[in-house]
């Protein structure tokens, strides 16, 4: 669909990982209204939605879009749905929309007696997360992106889940997945204001499996702030709460058991604001300047963006901001420059200040040529950084190089250094360019073919395999000096096929290589000097079940500390009600378990579970409360 006038959004739909054009992709553009809160973003009205379809070459063009922020959704059979948030229009460079080849998970859900559970809802984590329903025989099938997925199911108050995450590989089908239903768990409690303790009505409570995105269950608080979220499968859950006028709150790693009622109290802090004035380099107000505040706080339901425009005096105000750190950016109206940014600490019921002085801008029209031969098929980018006295890090710029080698940048007046980048690494020599206000500078960059060939010759490639021998997409590969494995030199993730590549140019020697996927870790392999291809096998994880020994234990947190030389996050933390705990998919290696109760009692134990073992653990609490 196109319209007669207004800004134009151009782009291309491609296959993730190959950059091959993907034709016939259905696209939906939804306007993201300035100042809209996450709980108001369910669906845009039809007037704010635009449909489009990519052509035979994967190209698309949408005309007549009002300036602003848009959410772009893309769908094509056999591929995972793609979602891009916060796409600015107008946009000079083409928008790249990449869709991953889908994997398929097939299985069935049975009830507590082992009979097919027709009409059950199956929740599959991912980007995006999905719900699918079972048929008359309890069967289901779902297309997902390659990677690790947590599967759960519910029917009424019954619920169940796979004990361990499922690994899906690009283009392959995983069959005979079986989920059995049992008594569902319940999270229940109250949402209150942090300062006053008053109940918060109409707060949204969202629950999702621990460490994943999306929302598997949700509820709304009543007039007393009380809520109940039922039909939860056993395992660790993350909880977020948000309400109009309040910042979000979160609790992570709440572990529920079948049939359990887990008590919960959530405190929400009031929101704050940021205001200031936007001026040009001569100190004059900049009416219409666009100011945005972005927060990626864990407690927020979405990466929250608020937008405001400066008035005739250059003044702006961003209201209703979540407390905590926030990046505020200002740019002139109608400019494609990314703008100047400040970090602002938003406080409850407070108004923070952020004033901006924006330099006049100019443009760079550039071209990239190869030192020999043709430009590479892999995408190239150009980054810029300001040089000289008073240069500000927020004046960094970025542009995509077109297939023909062209690029465009709008930057503040001054001297900038341009660098050609490929796969996040320098692919040429830094080039200084003088940008003058209101003028267009010309620049030529050279893609260094010799450097690319040398890097290719020094690249270690390999595959990470699960314990059963299947590739492991999204596994973490850790390359570290052999004698100091606790200080990794490089950490990369495997691709959709479990493959990885590490540029060893300028790396220390000798090196060790290891990998991790959840609680499944490999041993450390010392890398031979001439090694350029490597296979890494993950080992089976272990599971824990136990009890906290002490009088009157009604809830506790359990922290699992482990070695950091295998790319571990250092520790995991879970919260339990009662006096018992159970964890699956923990590393089969030395572990230090630390328990703390709400009264301040503490207990510790050290264990070394074997691969595939189910370990019973008792953790005694200290008899004396610490002061």
C-alpha positions in Angstrom: 0.0 0.0 0.0 1.3 3.5 -0.8 0.0 7.0 -0.3 0.3 10.1 -2.4 2.5 12.4 -0.4 4.7 12.6 2.7 7.9 10.8 3.8 8.8 7.6 2.1 10.1 4.4 3.8 12.1 2.2 1.6 13.6 -1.2 2.5 14.4 -4.8 1.6 13.3 -8.1 3.1 16.1 -10.7 3.3 16.9 -14.1 4.7 18.7 -13.8 8.0 22.3 -15.0 7.8 22.5 -15.1 3.9 21.2 -11.6 2.9 19.4 -13.3 0.0 16.3 -11.2 -1.1 13.1 -12.6 0.3 10.1 -11.7 -2.0 6.4 -11.5 -1.1 6.8 -10.7 2.6 3.7 -9.2 4.2 4.6 -6.0 6.2 2.5 -4.1 8.7 3.6 -0.7 9.9 2.0 0.6 13.1 2.4 4.2 14.3 3.9 4.4 17.9 2.3 7.5 19.4 4.6 9.8 21.3 4.1 9.4 25.1 2.2 6.1 24.7 2.7 3.8 27.7 3.5 0.1 27.2 0.1 -1.0 28.5 -1.7 1.2 25.9 0.2 -0.3 23.0 -2.0 -3.4 22.4 -2.9 -2.6 18.8 -2.9 0.5 16.7 -6.2 1.8 15.2 -6.6 1.0 11.5 -5.9 4.6 10.6 -2.4 4.3 12.1 -1.6 1.0 10.3 -0.2 0.6 6.8 0.2 -2.7 4.9 2.8 -3.4 2.3 4.4 -6.4 0.5 7.9 -6.8 -0.8 8.3 -7.4 -4.5 10.1 -10.1 -6.4 13.5 -8.6 -5.4 12.5 -8.2 -1.8 12.2 -4.4 -2.1 9.3 -2.4 -0.7 8.3 1.2 -0.5 5.7 3.0 1.6 4.8 6.6 0.9 2.8 9.2 2.7 3.7 8.2 6.3 3.4 10.9 8.9 6.8 11.5 10.6 7.3 9.6 13.8 8.1 6.2 15.3 6.8 3.0 13.8 6.7 -0.7 14.6 7.3 -2.9 11.6 6.1 -6.6 11.6 7.0 -8.9 8.8 5.6 -12.4 7.9 6.3 -15.0 5.3 5.5 -18.8 5.3 8.4 -20.9 6.4 10.1 -18.0 8.2 9.9 -16.7 11.8 7.8 -13.5 12.1 10.1 -10.5 12.4 9.5 -7.4 14.5 11.3 -4.1 14.4 10.5 -1.5 17.1 11.1 2.3 17.1 11.8 2.8 13.3 12.1 6.5 12.6 10.3 8.0 9.6 11.6 9.9 7.7 14.6 7.6 7.2 17.2 8.1 4.6 18.9 4.7 4.5 16.8 1.7 3.4 15.4 -0.5 6.2 16.7 -4.0 6.4 14.1 -6.5 7.5 15.7 -10.0 8.0 13.6 -13.1 8.6 15.1 -16.3 10.0 14.3 -19.7 8.4 11.9 -21.4 10.8 12.3 -24.6 12.7 9.3 -26.7 13.5 8.4 -28.2 16.9 5.7 -31.0 16.9 4.3 -32.7 19.9 1.3 -33.4 22.0 -0.2 -32.6 25.4 -1.7 -35.2 27.7 -3.7 -34.8 30.9 -2.7 -36.1 34.4 -4.0 -39.6 33.4 -2.0 -39.6 30.1 -5.0 -39.0 27.9 -4.8 -36.6 24.9 -5.6 -33.0 26.1 -7.6 -31.4 23.3 -7.9 -27.6 23.3 -4.9 -27.1 25.5 -2.8 -23.9 25.0 0.9 -24.4 24.4 3.2 -21.5 25.1 6.6 -21.4 23.2 9.2 -18.8 24.2 11.1 -16.9 21.5 11.3 -13.7 19.6 8.4 -13.4 19.4 6.8 -15.8 21.9 3.8 -17.8 20.6 0.6 -19.5 21.8 -0.8 -22.5 19.8 -3.7 -24.8 20.6 -3.8 -28.6 20.5 -6.2 -30.4 18.2 -8.6 -33.2 19.0 -5.8 -35.7 19.6 -3.8 -33.3 21.8 -1.3 -32.6 19.0 0.4 -29.3 18.1 2.8 -27.9 15.6 4.6 -24.5 15.7 7.2 -22.7 13.6 10.0 -21.1 15.7 13.3 -19.4 15.2 16.5 -21.4 15.8 17.7 -21.4 19.4 16.6 -22.4 22.9 12.9 -22.6 23.7 10.9 -23.2 26.9 7.6 -25.0 26.3 4.7 -25.0 28.7 1.0 -25.8 28.4 -2.3 -25.1 30.2 -5.9 -26.1 30.1 -8.2 -24.5 32.7 -6.4 -24.7 36.0 -4.1 -27.5 34.8 -0.6 -26.8 33.6 2.6 -28.5 32.7 6.0 -27.8 31.1 9.0 -29.6 29.6 11.6 -30.1 32.4 14.4 -28.7 30.3 14.6 -26.1 27.4 14.4 -27.4 23.9 17.1 -26.6 21.3 15.9 -26.1 17.7 18.2 -26.0 14.7 17.5 -24.0 11.5 15.3 -25.9 9.0 14.9 -29.0 11.1 11.8 -30.5 12.8 11.8 -31.6 16.4 9.1 -34.3 16.9 7.4 -36.2 19.7 7.6 -33.5 22.3 5.4 -34.5 25.2 3.9 -32.2 27.9 1.9 -33.6 30.7 -0.6 -31.5 32.6 -1.1 -31.5 36.4 -2.2 -29.2 39.1 -1.4 -25.6 38.1 0.4 -23.2 40.5 -0.9 -19.7 41.5 1.0 -16.4 42.1 -1.2 -14.2 44.2 -0.7 -11.1 46.3 -1.0 -7.3 46.2 0.3 -4.3 44.3 1.0 -1.2 46.4 2.5 2.2 46.1 6.1 2.2 47.3 5.9 5.4 49.4 2.5 5.2 50.9 1.7 1.5 50.8 -1.7 2.3 49.3 -3.2 -0.4 47.0 -2.7 0.2 43.3 -5.8 -0.5 41.2 -5.8 -1.7 37.6 -2.1 -2.7 37.6 -1.1 -5.2 35.0 0.8 -8.2 36.2 2.7 -10.2 33.6 4.3 -13.6 34.1 6.8 -15.4 31.8 9.2 -18.3 32.2 12.4 -17.2 33.9 15.0 -15.5 31.6 12.7 -15.4 28.5 10.8 -12.6 26.7 7.1 -12.2 26.1 4.2 -12.8 28.5 2.7 -16.3 29.2 0.1 -15.2 31.8 -1.3 -11.9 33.0 -3.8 -10.5 35.4 -5.1 -7.1 36.6 -5.2 -5.9 40.2 -8.6 -5.1 41.8 -9.7 -2.1 43.9 -7.6 -3.4 46.8 -4.6 -4.0 44.6 -5.0 -7.7 44.9 -4.3 -10.1 42.0 -4.1 -13.8 41.2 -2.4 -15.5 38.3 -3.3 -19.1 38.0 -2.6 -22.0 35.6 1.2 -21.7 36.0 3.4 -24.7 35.2 6.0 -25.8 37.7 9.3 -24.0 37.4 11.0 -20.6 37.6 8.9 -17.6 36.6 9.6 -13.9 36.2 7.0 -11.3 37.2 6.6 -7.7 36.0 4.0 -5.2 37.2 3.1 -1.8 35.7 0.3 0.7 36.1 -0.5 4.2 34.8 1.4 6.8 36.8 3.9 4.3 38.2 7.3 2.9 37.3 7.4 -0.8 36.7 8.5 -3.4 39.3 9.9 -6.9 38.7 10.7 -10.1 40.6 12.9 -12.7 38.9 13.3 -16.4 39.4 10.1 -17.2 41.5 10.0 -21.0 41.5 6.5 -22.5 41.8 5.6 -26.1 42.4 2.5 -28.0 41.1 -0.6 -26.8 43.0 1.3 -24.2 45.0 0.0 -20.8 46.0 3.0 -18.4 46.0 2.4 -15.2 48.0 3.8 -12.0 46.4 3.9 -8.2 47.2 4.9 -5.8 44.5 5.8 -2.2 45.2 5.5 0.5 42.5 7.3 3.8 42.6 5.7 6.9 41.2 7.0 8.2 37.8 9.1 11.3 37.2 9.8 13.8 34.4 12.6 15.4 32.4 12.4 18.9 31.0 14.8 21.4 29.5 15.5 23.7 26.6 16.9 22.9 23.1 19.1 25.7 21.6 21.3 26.0 18.5 25.0 26.8 18.6 24.2 30.6 18.9 22.0 30.0 21.9 18.7 30.5 20.0 15.7 28.3 20.7 15.1 25.4 18.4 11.3 25.1 18.1 10.0 21.7 16.9 13.2 19.9 18.0 12.4 16.2 18.7 13.4 14.9 22.2 13.1 11.3 23.2 13.7 9.4 26.4 14.5 5.7 26.3 14.7 3.3 29.2 15.7 -0.3 29.0 15.1 -1.1 32.7 14.4 -4.7 33.5 11.2 -3.9 35.4 9.6 -2.3 32.3 7.3 -4.4 30.2 8.8 -3.0 27.1 11.9 -0.8 26.3 9.9 2.3 26.9 10.3 5.4 24.6 8.7 8.8 25.3 8.8 11.6 22.8 8.1 15.3 23.0 8.7 18.4 20.7 10.2 21.7 21.8 7.8 24.6 21.8 8.4 28.1 20.4 10.8 28.9 23.2 12.7 25.6 22.8 11.3 24.2 26.0 10.2 20.5 26.2 8.9 18.2 28.9 8.8 14.4 29.0 6.3 13.3 31.6 5.5 9.9 33.0 9.0 8.5 32.9 10.0 5.4 34.9 12.5 6.0 37.7 16.1 5.2 37.1 18.6 5.9 34.4 17.3 7.2 31.1 19.0 8.2 27.8 17.5 11.5 26.5 18.3 12.5 22.9 17.5 15.7 21.1 17.7 16.4 17.4 16.5 19.2 15.1 13.1 18.9 13.5 13.3 17.1 10.1 17.0 16.1 10.5 18.3 12.7 9.9 21.1 13.3 12.3 20.9 11.0 15.3 21.2 13.9 17.7 23.0 14.6 21.0 22.3 12.5 24.1 22.6 12.8 27.8 22.2 10.3 30.6 19.6 11.4 33.1 18.6 9.9 36.5 14.8 10.1 36.8 13.6 10.1 40.4 10.2 9.4 41.9 7.8 12.4 41.7 10.8 14.5 40.6 11.7 16.6 37.5 15.2 16.1 36.1 16.9 18.7 33.9 18.5 18.1 30.5 19.4 21.1 28.3 20.8 20.7 24.8 22.9 22.9 22.5 22.7 21.4 19.0 25.4 22.3 16.5 24.4 23.2 12.9 24.7 20.1 10.6 26.1 19.3 7.2 26.1 16.2 5.1 28.6 13.6 3.8 27.9 11.9 0.5 30.3 9.1 0.2 31.3 6.1 -1.9 33.2 2.9 -0.9 35.4 1.1 -3.4 37.4 -2.1 -3.1 41.2 -2.0 -3.0 40.9 -4.7 -5.7 38.1 -6.7 -7.2 34.5 -6.0 -6.1 32.9 -5.1 -2.8 32.1 -8.1 -0.6 28.6 -9.5 -0.5 28.4 -9.1 3.3 27.0 -5.8 4.4 29.4 -2.9 5.1 28.7 0.0 7.5 30.3 3.4 8.0 30.7 4.8 11.5 31.8 8.3 12.4 33.2 9.9 15.6 33.8 13.6 16.3 37.4 14.8 16.5 38.9 17.8 18.1 38.4 19.9 21.3 34.9 19.6 22.7 33.9 16.6 20.7 31.0 14.7 22.3 30.6 10.9 22.2 26.9 11.3 21.4 27.8 12.8 18.0 28.6 9.3 16.7 27.0 8.6 13.4 26.3 5.4 11.5 25.2 4.5 7.9 24.7 1.4 5.8 26.6 1.1 2.6 24.4 0.3 -0.4 25.2 -2.6 -2.7 26.6 -0.1 -5.2 28.9 1.4 -2.5 27.1 4.6 -1.7 26.4 6.0 1.8 25.0 9.2 3.4 25.6 10.8 6.8 24.2 14.0 8.4 26.5 15.2 11.2 27.2 18.3 13.3 29.7 20.8 11.7 33.3 19.9 12.6 35.9 17.3 11.8 34.8 13.7 11.9 36.6 10.4 11.4 34.9 7.9 9.2 35.6 4.2 9.6 34.5 1.3 7.3 33.2 -1.6 9.4 32.3 -5.2 8.6 30.9 -7.7 11.2 31.7 -5.2 13.9 35.4 -5.0 12.9 37.4 -2.3 11.0 37.5 -3.0 7.3 39.5 0.0 6.2 41.6 2.9 7.3 40.1 5.8 9.4 39.5 8.8 7.2 39.0 12.4 8.5 36.3 14.6 6.9 35.5 18.2 7.5 31.7 18.9 7.7 30.6 22.5 7.2 27.1 23.7 8.3 24.6 23.6 5.5 27.0 22.1 3.0 27.7 18.6 1.6 31.2 17.1 1.8 32.4 14.3 -0.4 34.4 11.3 0.8 35.8 8.0 -0.6 36.5 5.0 1.6 38.4 1.9 0.6 37.5 -1.6 1.5 40.8 -3.3 2.3 40.6 -6.7 0.6 44.0 -7.7 1.9 42.9 -7.0 5.5 39.8 -9.1 4.9 41.8 -12.0 3.5 44.3 -11.9 6.4 41.5 -11.9 8.9 39.9 -14.8 7.1 43.2 -16.8 7.3 43.3 -16.1 11.1 39.7 -17.0 11.8 38.9 -20.0 14.0 35.6 -21.6 13.0 33.7 -24.4 14.6 30.5 -26.0 15.8 29.1 -26.4 19.3 27.1 -29.7 19.8 24.6 -30.6 22.4 25.3 -33.8 24.5 23.1 -35.8 22.0 25.2 -34.6 19.1 22.8 -32.0 17.6 24.1 -28.5 16.9 23.5 -25.9 19.6 22.3 -22.5 18.3 22.8 -19.5 20.6 25.5 -21.3 22.7 28.2 -19.1 24.2 31.8 -19.8 23.0 34.6 -18.5 25.3 38.1 -18.0 24.0 40.6 -17.2 26.8 44.3 -17.3 27.6 45.1 -20.9 28.6 46.7 -19.8 31.9 44.0 -17.2 32.9 40.6 -18.7 31.7 38.7 -16.5 34.1 39.5 -13.4 31.9 38.0 -14.3 28.4 39.7 -12.7 25.4 36.6 -13.1 23.2 33.0 -14.4 23.8 30.8 -15.1 20.8 27.5 -16.8 20.2 26.8 -19.6 17.8 24.6 -19.0 14.8 21.3 -20.7 13.7 23.3 -23.9 12.8 25.5 -24.0 16.0 28.4 -22.5 14.1 30.8 -19.8 15.3 33.8 -17.8 14.0 36.4 -16.0 16.1 39.0 -13.6 14.6 42.3 -14.6 16.2 44.3 -11.7 14.8 46.3 -10.1 17.6 45.0 -12.7 20.1 47.2 -13.9 23.0 48.7 -17.4 22.8 48.2 -20.1 23.8 44.4 -20.1 24.0 41.7 -22.3 25.5 38.2 -22.7 24.1 35.0 -23.7 25.9 31.3 -23.4 25.4 28.1 -23.1 27.4 24.3 -23.4 26.8 22.2 -23.0 30.0 23.6 -25.5 32.5 25.3 -27.6 29.8 29.0 -26.7 29.7 32.0 -28.2 27.8 35.5 -28.9 29.0 38.3 -26.4 28.2 40.3 -27.3 25.1 43.7 -25.9 24.6 43.9 -24.6 21.0 46.7 -25.8 18.8 48.7 -23.0 17.1 47.5 -24.1 13.6 43.9 -24.9 14.5 41.3 -23.3 12.3 38.3 -25.7 12.7 37.0 -27.0 16.0 34.1 -29.1 17.4 33.0 -28.5 20.9 30.7 -31.0 22.7 28.6 -29.9 25.7 28.2 -32.2 28.6 24.9 -33.1 30.3 23.8 -30.9 33.1 22.6 -32.0 36.6 19.5 -31.2 38.7 19.1 -30.3 42.3 16.3 -31.0 44.9 16.5 -30.2 48.5 15.3 -28.6 51.7 16.3 -25.7 53.9 16.7 -26.9 57.5 15.6 -24.4 60.2 12.6 -23.6 62.3 9.7 -21.7 60.7 11.1 -21.3 57.1 8.4 -19.8 55.0 10.4 -18.6 52.1 14.0 -17.9 50.9 16.3 -17.0 48.1 18.8 -19.4 46.7 22.0 -18.2 45.0 24.0 -20.6 43.0 27.6 -19.5 42.6 29.9 -21.2 40.1 33.2 -20.9 38.3 33.4 -18.0 35.8 36.0 -19.5 33.5 33.3 -21.3 31.5 31.5 -18.2 30.5 29.0 -18.5 33.3 27.1 -15.4 34.4 28.8 -15.9 37.8 25.7 -16.8 39.7 22.0 -17.5 39.4 19.4 -16.4 41.9 15.9 -17.9 42.6 13.2 -17.3 45.1 11.1 -20.1 46.8 8.2 -20.2 49.2 8.1 -22.8 51.9 11.3 -24.7 52.8 12.0 -26.8 49.7 13.6 -26.1 46.4 14.2 -27.8 43.0 16.3 -26.8 40.1 17.0 -28.4 36.7 19.7 -27.8 34.2 22.5 -26.7 36.5 26.2 -27.2 35.6 27.8 -30.5 36.5 30.8 -28.8 38.2 31.7 -27.4 41.7 28.9 -25.2 43.0 28.4 -23.0 46.0 24.8 -22.7 47.2 23.8 -19.8 49.5 20.4 -19.5 51.1 19.0 -16.4 52.8 15.6 -16.1 54.5 13.5 -12.9 54.8 14.5 -12.8 58.5 18.2 -12.7 57.6 19.2 -16.2 58.4 21.8 -17.7 56.1 23.0 -21.2 55.1 25.7 -22.4 52.7 26.8 -25.7 51.2 29.3 -26.8 48.5 28.5 -29.6 46.1 30.0 -31.2 42.9 27.1 -32.9 41.0 28.0 -35.4 38.3 26.8 -35.2 34.7 23.1 -36.2 34.5 22.8 -36.7 38.2 19.8 -35.7 40.4 21.3 -34.5 43.7 19.5 -34.3 47.0 20.7 -31.4 49.1 19.9 -30.2 52.7 21.1 -26.7 53.6 21.1 -25.9 57.4 20.5 -22.3 58.4 22.6 -20.4 60.9 21.1 -20.5 64.4 21.8 -16.8 65.2 20.3 -13.9 63.2 23.0 -11.5 62.0 22.9 -8.0 63.4 
